[in-house]
Amino acid sequence: MKMVHVLFLQLLGLLVASLVLAATDHSSMVKGPFKTGEDVTKVCLQCHQKQANDFMQTTHWTWKGTPNHLKGKEGVKEEFGKANMLNAVCTSIEGGKNGVVHEQCSKCHAGYGWTTGTFDFSKSGKIDCLVCHALKGNYSKAAGGNIDKNAIEKGSMNLELAAKSVGLPTRSTCGSCHYFGGGADSVKVPGIESTLEKKDRKLDVHMGTKASGGGDMACQACHTTKNHKIAGASSMTAHYDERATCEACHSGVKAPHQKSKNGTVIARHLASVACQTCHIPRFARSQATRMEWYWSDAGKNLISEDQFDKETYVKKMGRFVWGMNEKPVYAWYNGKYERYMKGDVIKYPSQPVVINKPAGSITDTSAKLYPYKRFIGDLPMDSNFKYLSIFQHYKSFWIDYNWEKALIGGAEGSGLPYSGRYQFVKTASYFALSHEIAPKEEALSCNECHAGGSRMDWKELGYAGDPMTVGSRFGKIPGKN
């Protein structure tokens, strides 16, 4: 009861704060004209210095944090994140002299002028308030993390209108960066893409439009925010402030399955099966997502063929394979991730290098089965040092397609030496699925996993066979014990 009461007060506080901001019309408070984004921030700071100070403590600002989401890094004070880790998508922001790649990547940073490996994160005047709060004016950013001056000159963007329109972030403002993670729409995490704007309830019950019977919920409904710290633990990040969980709403008197005829049996699954596992039977159901990315083909003169209306080859990035209406893979997750870190030695180069995967196993009683998109591809490895090399794509490989030069530039920016010899190795990553919650009538049925169903590879998950026959990991047979 105490927990429910605390949760109610937290939600009430967030609601009140939201209503205050939403009800505040800033159009008469904000005076232009403005030539730069920093000019707008100066006006914001006249009333919102505390909010700026709060924001500067978040990972949206620093792009790193204490690695509380990484197995083996418990208690480590050094901070990790997008700022200093690599991935199998757009790889790293550290490449090039003085980290010049920051110019390209910081278009999605909530700040102005992060163009090199050095940036003064203590300057609140560099915060970009508009990227999250502008509701009008067609606000957009360019390379270097500054406002798109070309868009202003063309008349497609109105900086003063953007400044006067500030309010609560919408799906569009969050999506201006998150829809296009990985460089294009729906590349990285399925379900977080532009069709969220007008999604049907059949594709997502929470964010589907009211007209389709959906909840039309804002991102903040689940990713609750306090002092600008946003709840959520991405499978690709090292740090989280708070978790966004299904149980935050679906518990207590609102616990699921209470009226289901199989409610008792289903409830027994909850110790081992996450909500998402049954309620996301397929992913990429409204738009294709990238399933494979081969950097080794970049720089070649290959022909691109459309797949689900998506390009399968881009010379500066390589070859892609897209998927739509895909079945997830399943893995145990105990709240931590195992992560390849910059400089880690690769012991078996002939095997896929796992960039990230959920930690946990059948014997780990804190772990549950979750659904994932398994993303595969390749990346360059230093043949002598046996670690993944960071390369400079922006202002290097994307211009001359010279891998040798790009790897030298990557070493200069990242501080990770390049021996002069490289080869490509296969990679695998696991992206957690938490969006595209299907209507309850489309949730997985018993026979899709049990009684001959092929949904789960039970032996790969550690079982001797179908747990309905051999017993659960707790020694019970669901419905019989």
C-alpha positions as CSV (number, residue, x, y, z in Angstrom):
1,M,0.0,0.0,0.0
2,K,2.9,2.4,0.9
3,M,4.5,1.8,-2.5
4,V,1.2,2.5,-4.3
5,H,0.7,5.7,-2.3
6,V,4.3,6.9,-3.1
7,L,3.7,6.1,-6.8
8,F,0.5,8.0,-6.8
9,L,2.1,11.1,-5.2
10,Q,4.9,10.9,-7.8
11,L,2.5,10.7,-10.7
12,L,0.4,13.5,-9.2
13,G,3.5,15.7,-8.8
14,L,4.5,15.1,-12.4
15,L,0.9,15.8,-13.6
16,V,0.8,19.1,-11.7
17,A,4.2,20.1,-13.1
18,S,3.2,19.1,-16.6
19,L,-0.1,21.1,-16.4
20,V,1.8,24.2,-15.2
21,L,4.3,24.1,-18.1
22,A,1.6,23.2,-20.6
23,A,-0.6,26.1,-19.5
24,T,2.2,28.6,-19.7
25,D,2.1,30.6,-22.9
26,H,5.6,31.8,-23.6
27,S,4.8,33.7,-26.7
28,S,4.6,37.1,-24.9
29,M,7.5,36.3,-22.6
30,V,10.1,35.5,-25.3
31,K,11.4,38.5,-27.2
32,G,13.4,38.3,-30.4
33,P,14.9,38.7,-32.9
34,F,17.4,35.8,-32.5
35,K,20.4,35.1,-34.7
36,T,21.7,32.0,-32.9
37,G,20.4,29.2,-30.7
38,E,22.5,30.6,-27.8
39,D,20.5,33.9,-28.1
40,V,17.4,31.9,-27.3
41,T,19.0,30.1,-24.4
42,K,20.0,33.4,-22.8
43,V,16.3,34.3,-22.6
44,C,15.4,30.8,-21.2
45,L,18.1,31.1,-18.5
46,Q,16.6,34.3,-17.1
47,C,13.9,32.1,-15.5
48,H,15.2,28.6,-15.8
49,Q,18.7,28.5,-14.5
50,K,17.8,25.7,-12.0
51,Q,16.4,23.6,-14.9
52,A,19.6,24.2,-16.8
53,N,21.7,23.1,-13.8
54,D,19.5,20.0,-13.5
55,F,19.8,19.2,-17.2
56,M,23.6,19.4,-17.1
57,Q,23.6,16.4,-14.7
58,T,21.9,14.2,-17.2
59,T,23.2,11.7,-19.8
60,H,21.3,13.6,-22.5
61,W,23.8,16.4,-21.8
62,T,27.0,14.5,-21.0
63,W,26.3,11.4,-23.2
64,K,27.9,9.2,-20.5
65,G,27.4,8.2,-16.9
66,T,28.4,5.7,-14.2
67,P,28.1,2.3,-15.7
68,N,25.3,0.9,-13.5
69,H,23.8,-0.9,-16.5
70,L,26.9,-2.9,-17.3
71,K,27.9,-6.3,-15.8
72,G,31.3,-6.2,-14.3
73,K,31.4,-2.4,-13.9
74,E,29.5,-2.3,-10.6
75,G,30.8,0.5,-8.4
76,V,33.1,1.9,-11.1
77,K,33.2,5.7,-10.9
78,E,34.6,6.3,-14.5
79,E,31.8,7.3,-16.8
80,F,30.9,5.6,-20.1
81,G,28.4,6.2,-22.8
82,K,27.9,7.4,-26.4
83,A,30.8,9.8,-25.7
84,N,33.4,7.1,-25.4
85,M,32.0,3.7,-26.3
86,L,31.6,2.2,-29.8
87,N,28.7,0.4,-31.4
88,A,27.9,-1.6,-34.5
89,V,25.7,1.0,-36.1
90,C,27.3,4.4,-36.6
91,T,30.4,3.1,-34.6
92,S,31.9,6.0,-32.7
93,I,31.9,9.8,-32.3
94,E,35.6,10.0,-31.4
95,G,37.3,9.7,-34.8
96,G,39.5,12.3,-36.5
97,K,41.9,15.0,-35.4
98,N,40.5,16.6,-32.2
99,G,37.5,14.3,-32.5
100,V,36.1,16.1,-35.6
101,V,33.4,13.5,-36.0
102,H,31.6,15.3,-33.2
103,E,30.5,17.8,-35.8
104,Q,28.3,15.3,-37.4
105,C,27.1,13.3,-34.4
106,S,26.3,16.3,-32.2
107,K,23.3,17.3,-34.5
108,C,21.4,15.2,-32.0
109,H,23.1,16.5,-28.9
110,A,21.0,18.9,-26.8
111,G,23.6,21.5,-26.9
112,Y,25.4,23.9,-29.3
113,G,29.0,23.7,-30.6
114,W,30.2,20.3,-29.5
115,T,32.5,20.0,-32.5
116,T,35.6,18.4,-31.1
117,G,36.7,16.0,-28.4
118,T,36.7,18.9,-26.0
119,F,33.6,20.8,-24.9
120,D,32.8,22.7,-21.8
121,F,29.9,20.9,-20.2
122,S,29.7,23.5,-17.4
123,K,28.4,26.3,-19.6
124,S,24.7,26.4,-19.4
125,G,24.6,28.9,-22.2
126,K,25.4,26.1,-24.6
127,I,22.3,24.1,-23.8
128,D,19.8,23.7,-26.7
129,C,16.4,24.1,-25.0
130,L,14.6,24.2,-28.3
131,V,15.5,20.7,-29.6
132,C,13.2,19.3,-26.9
133,H,10.8,22.1,-26.2
134,A,10.1,23.9,-29.5
135,L,6.6,22.9,-30.7
136,K,6.5,25.2,-33.8
137,G,8.8,26.9,-36.2
138,N,10.1,23.7,-37.8
139,Y,13.3,23.8,-35.6
140,S,16.2,21.8,-37.0
141,K,20.0,21.5,-36.5
142,A,23.0,21.2,-38.7
143,A,26.5,19.8,-38.5
144,G,28.3,21.1,-35.5
145,G,25.2,20.9,-33.3
146,N,24.2,24.5,-34.2
147,I,20.9,25.7,-35.7
148,D,20.4,25.0,-39.4
149,K,21.0,28.5,-40.8
150,N,20.3,27.4,-44.3
151,A,16.8,26.4,-43.3
152,I,16.3,29.9,-41.8
153,E,17.6,31.6,-45.0
154,K,15.3,29.4,-47.1
155,G,12.3,30.3,-44.8
156,S,11.6,26.7,-43.8
157,M,12.6,27.4,-40.2
158,N,11.5,30.3,-38.0
159,L,13.7,30.6,-35.0
160,E,11.6,33.2,-33.2
161,L,8.4,31.2,-33.6
162,A,10.2,28.1,-32.3
163,A,11.4,30.1,-29.2
164,K,7.9,31.5,-28.6
165,S,6.2,28.0,-28.9
166,V,8.1,26.2,-26.1
167,G,6.1,23.6,-24.1
168,L,6.2,20.0,-23.0
169,P,8.1,17.7,-25.4
170,T,6.0,15.8,-27.8
171,R,6.6,12.5,-29.6
172,S,7.7,14.6,-32.5
173,T,10.4,16.5,-30.5
174,C,11.7,13.3,-28.9
175,G,11.5,11.6,-32.3
176,S,13.5,14.3,-34.1
177,C,16.6,12.4,-32.7
178,H,15.3,9.0,-31.6
179,Y,13.4,8.1,-34.8
180,F,16.6,8.5,-36.8
181,G,19.1,6.7,-34.5
182,G,21.6,5.1,-36.7
183,G,21.3,7.7,-39.4
184,A,17.9,7.1,-40.9
185,D,14.3,6.3,-40.0
186,S,13.8,3.0,-38.2
187,V,17.4,1.9,-38.5
188,K,18.1,1.0,-34.9
189,V,15.3,0.2,-32.5
190,P,12.0,-1.1,-34.0
191,G,8.9,0.8,-33.0
192,I,10.8,4.0,-32.3
193,E,10.3,5.5,-35.8
194,S,8.3,8.1,-37.6
195,T,5.1,6.1,-37.8
196,L,4.7,6.7,-34.1
197,E,3.2,10.0,-35.1
198,K,0.0,8.4,-36.4
199,K,0.3,4.8,-35.2
200,D,-2.7,2.6,-35.2
201,R,-3.8,0.8,-32.0
202,K,-3.1,-2.5,-33.7
203,L,0.5,-1.5,-33.9
204,D,0.8,-0.1,-30.4
205,V,-1.9,0.1,-27.9
206,H,-0.2,2.8,-25.8
207,M,0.7,5.2,-28.6
208,G,-2.0,4.4,-31.1
209,T,-4.3,7.2,-32.0
210,K,-7.5,7.8,-30.0
211,A,-9.4,7.3,-33.2
212,S,-8.0,3.8,-33.6
213,G,-8.8,3.0,-29.9
214,G,-5.3,3.6,-28.7
215,G,-4.0,5.6,-25.7
216,D,-2.2,8.3,-27.7
217,M,0.3,8.4,-24.8
218,A,3.2,10.8,-24.8
219,C,6.7,9.4,-24.3
220,Q,6.8,10.9,-20.8
221,A,3.9,8.7,-19.7
222,C,6.3,5.8,-19.4
223,H,9.6,7.6,-19.5
224,T,8.8,9.7,-16.4
225,T,11.0,12.7,-15.8
226,K,12.2,14.4,-12.6
227,N,14.7,17.3,-12.7
228,H,15.2,16.6,-16.4
229,K,16.4,13.0,-15.7
230,I,14.4,10.7,-17.9
231,A,13.5,7.1,-16.8
232,G,14.6,4.4,-19.2
233,A,17.4,1.9,-19.5
234,S,18.4,1.4,-23.1
235,S,20.2,-1.8,-24.1
236,M,22.8,0.4,-25.8
237,T,23.7,2.6,-22.8
238,A,26.0,2.2,-19.8
239,H,23.9,4.3,-17.4
240,Y,20.3,4.9,-16.5
241,D,18.8,7.2,-13.8
242,E,15.5,5.4,-13.4
243,R,13.8,2.5,-15.1
244,A,10.7,2.6,-17.1
245,T,8.7,-0.5,-16.4
246,C,5.4,-2.1,-17.3
247,E,4.7,-2.7,-13.6
248,A,4.7,1.1,-12.9
249,C,1.2,1.1,-14.2
250,H,0.2,-2.6,-14.5
251,S,0.4,-3.7,-10.8
252,G,-1.7,-3.8,-7.7
253,V,-5.4,-3.3,-8.5
254,K,-4.4,-2.9,-12.1
255,A,-2.4,-6.1,-12.2
256,P,-2.9,-7.9,-15.6
257,H,-4.6,-11.2,-16.2
258,Q,-6.9,-11.0,-13.2
259,K,-10.0,-11.7,-15.3
260,S,-8.3,-14.1,-17.7
261,K,-9.6,-17.7,-17.6
262,N,-5.9,-18.7,-17.6
263,G,-4.9,-16.0,-15.2
264,T,-3.4,-18.3,-12.6
265,V,-1.2,-20.1,-15.1
266,I,-0.1,-16.9,-16.7
267,A,0.7,-15.3,-13.3
268,R,3.2,-18.2,-12.7
269,H,5.0,-17.1,-15.8
270,L,5.8,-13.7,-14.4
271,A,8.7,-14.9,-12.4
272,S,10.5,-15.9,-15.6
273,V,8.8,-14.1,-18.5
274,A,8.8,-10.4,-19.1
275,C,5.6,-8.6,-20.2
276,Q,7.1,-7.7,-23.5
277,T,7.8,-11.3,-24.4
278,C,4.1,-12.2,-24.8
279,H,2.9,-8.7,-25.8
280,I,5.4,-8.0,-28.6
281,P,4.9,-11.1,-30.8
282,R,6.4,-9.4,-33.8
283,F,8.5,-6.2,-34.4
284,A,8.9,-3.8,-37.2
285,R,5.2,-4.2,-38.0
286,S,4.6,-0.7,-39.5
287,Q,8.0,0.0,-41.0
288,A,11.0,-2.1,-41.9
289,T,14.0,-2.0,-39.6
290,R,17.7,-2.7,-40.4
291,M,18.6,-6.2,-39.4
292,E,22.2,-6.4,-40.9
293,W,24.8,-3.8,-41.6
294,Y,28.1,-4.6,-43.4
295,W,30.7,-1.9,-43.3
296,S,33.1,-4.1,-45.2
297,D,31.2,-3.3,-48.4
298,A,31.4,0.5,-48.0
299,G,33.4,2.3,-50.6
300,K,32.6,-0.3,-53.3
301,N,30.5,0.3,-56.4
302,L,27.6,-2.0,-55.6
303,I,24.0,-1.7,-56.9
304,S,21.3,-0.9,-54.3
305,E,18.1,-2.8,-54.6
306,D,15.0,-1.7,-52.6
307,Q,13.8,-3.9,-49.8
308,F,10.6,-2.8,-48.1
309,D,11.1,0.6,-49.9
310,K,14.5,0.9,-48.2
311,E,18.0,1.1,-49.9
312,T,20.1,-2.0,-49.5
313,Y,23.4,-0.3,-50.3
314,V,24.8,3.2,-49.6
315,K,28.4,3.6,-50.7
316,K,29.6,5.5,-47.7
317,M,28.0,3.1,-45.2
318,G,27.9,-0.3,-46.8
319,R,25.3,-3.0,-47.4
320,F,22.1,-3.5,-45.4
321,V,19.5,-6.2,-44.9
322,W,16.0,-5.0,-43.8
323,G,13.3,-6.9,-42.0
324,M,9.6,-6.4,-41.4
325,N,7.1,-8.2,-39.2
326,E,10.1,-10.1,-37.7
327,K,9.9,-12.6,-34.9
328,P,12.1,-11.6,-31.9
329,V,14.9,-13.7,-30.4
330,Y,14.7,-14.3,-26.7
331,A,17.3,-14.1,-24.0
332,W,17.7,-14.0,-20.2
333,Y,18.1,-10.4,-18.8
334,N,18.8,-9.7,-15.1
335,G,19.0,-5.9,-15.4
336,K,22.5,-5.7,-16.7
337,Y,24.3,-6.0,-20.1
338,E,27.5,-7.5,-21.1
339,R,29.3,-5.0,-23.3
340,Y,32.3,-4.9,-25.6
341,M,34.3,-1.8,-24.4
342,K,36.8,0.2,-26.4
343,G,40.2,-1.6,-26.5
344,D,38.9,-5.0,-25.4
345,V,41.0,-7.8,-27.0
346,I,39.1,-10.1,-29.2
347,K,40.2,-13.7,-28.4
348,Y,38.4,-15.5,-31.2
349,P,38.2,-13.3,-34.3
350,S,36.6,-16.0,-36.4
351,Q,33.5,-15.8,-34.2
352,P,31.1,-12.9,-34.1
353,V,32.2,-10.1,-31.6
354,V,29.2,-9.5,-29.4
355,I,28.9,-5.8,-28.9
356,N,26.2,-6.0,-26.3
357,K,24.0,-8.7,-25.0
358,P,21.7,-9.1,-21.9
359,A,23.3,-10.7,-18.9
360,G,21.5,-13.5,-17.1
361,S,20.9,-17.2,-17.4
362,I,18.3,-19.9,-16.5
363,T,20.0,-20.3,-13.1
364,D,19.8,-16.6,-12.4
365,T,16.6,-16.2,-10.4
366,S,16.6,-12.4,-11.0
367,A,16.6,-12.9,-14.8
368,K,13.6,-13.0,-17.1
369,L,13.1,-13.8,-20.7
370,Y,12.9,-10.7,-22.9
371,P,12.5,-10.2,-26.6
372,Y,15.2,-8.7,-28.8
373,K,16.1,-7.7,-32.3
374,R,19.4,-9.4,-33.1
375,F,21.4,-7.1,-35.2
376,I,24.4,-8.5,-37.1
377,G,27.1,-7.1,-39.4
378,D,30.8,-6.4,-39.4
379,L,33.4,-3.9,-38.3
380,P,37.2,-3.4,-38.8
381,M,39.5,-5.0,-36.3
382,D,43.2,-4.1,-35.9
383,S,44.9,-7.3,-37.0
384,N,47.9,-6.9,-34.6
385,F,46.2,-5.5,-31.5
386,K,43.1,-7.6,-31.9
387,Y,40.6,-4.9,-30.9
388,L,37.9,-3.2,-32.9
389,S,39.3,-0.1,-34.5
390,I,37.6,3.3,-34.5
391,F,37.6,4.9,-37.9
392,Q,36.9,8.4,-39.1
393,H,33.9,8.4,-41.4
394,Y,32.9,12.1,-41.4
395,K,35.3,14.2,-43.4
396,S,37.4,11.2,-44.3
397,F,36.0,7.9,-45.4
398,W,32.8,9.5,-46.6
399,I,34.9,11.6,-49.0
400,D,37.6,9.3,-50.4
401,Y,36.6,5.8,-49.3
402,N,40.1,5.1,-48.0
403,W,40.0,2.7,-45.1
404,E,43.7,3.1,-44.3
405,K,43.3,6.9,-43.9
406,A,40.1,6.5,-42.0
407,L,41.6,4.1,-39.5
408,I,44.6,6.4,-39.0
409,G,42.2,9.3,-38.4
410,G,40.2,7.2,-36.0
411,A,43.2,6.4,-33.9
412,E,44.2,10.0,-33.8
413,G,40.8,11.0,-32.4
414,S,40.2,8.1,-30.1
415,G,43.7,7.5,-28.7
416,L,43.4,3.8,-29.6
417,P,46.5,3.0,-31.7
418,Y,46.3,1.6,-35.2
419,S,49.0,-0.9,-36.1
420,G,48.8,-0.5,-39.9
421,R,47.0,-3.8,-40.5
422,Y,43.2,-4.4,-40.3
423,Q,40.6,-7.0,-41.2
424,F,36.8,-7.1,-40.8
425,V,35.2,-9.3,-38.2
426,K,31.5,-10.2,-37.7
427,T,29.5,-8.5,-35.0
428,A,26.3,-9.1,-33.1
429,S,24.2,-6.8,-31.0
430,Y,20.9,-7.2,-29.1
431,F,18.4,-4.3,-29.1
432,A,15.7,-4.6,-26.5
433,L,12.1,-4.4,-27.7
434,S,9.7,-2.4,-25.5
435,H,7.5,-0.6,-28.1
436,E,4.9,-1.9,-30.5
437,I,2.8,-3.4,-27.8
438,A,0.1,-5.4,-29.6
439,P,-3.5,-5.6,-28.5
440,K,-4.1,-8.3,-25.9
441,E,-5.9,-10.5,-28.4
442,E,-2.7,-10.8,-30.4
443,A,-0.5,-11.7,-27.5
444,L,1.3,-15.0,-27.7
445,S,-0.8,-18.1,-27.1
446,C,0.3,-21.1,-25.1
447,N,0.9,-23.3,-28.1
448,E,3.2,-20.8,-29.8
449,C,5.8,-21.6,-27.2
450,H,4.6,-25.0,-25.8
451,A,3.2,-28.3,-27.0
452,G,5.3,-28.3,-30.1
453,G,5.3,-24.6,-30.7
454,S,8.6,-23.3,-32.3
455,R,8.6,-19.8,-30.8
456,M,11.2,-20.6,-28.2
457,D,14.5,-22.6,-28.5
458,W,14.2,-24.1,-25.1
459,K,17.6,-25.9,-25.1
460,E,19.4,-22.7,-26.1
461,L,17.7,-21.0,-23.2
462,G,19.0,-23.7,-20.8
463,Y,16.0,-26.0,-20.5
464,A,16.2,-29.8,-21.1
465,G,13.0,-29.3,-23.2
466,D,9.6,-27.7,-23.2
467,P,9.2,-26.6,-19.5
468,M,5.5,-27.6,-19.8
469,T,6.8,-31.2,-20.0
470,V,10.1,-31.2,-18.1
471,G,9.2,-28.5,-15.5
472,S,10.1,-24.9,-15.0
473,R,13.5,-23.7,-13.8
474,F,12.0,-23.7,-10.4
475,G,11.1,-27.4,-10.7
476,K,7.4,-26.9,-11.3
477,I,5.2,-27.7,-14.3
478,P,2.9,-24.7,-15.0
479,G,-0.7,-25.6,-14.2
480,K,0.2,-28.9,-12.5
481,N,2.0,-27.9,-9.3
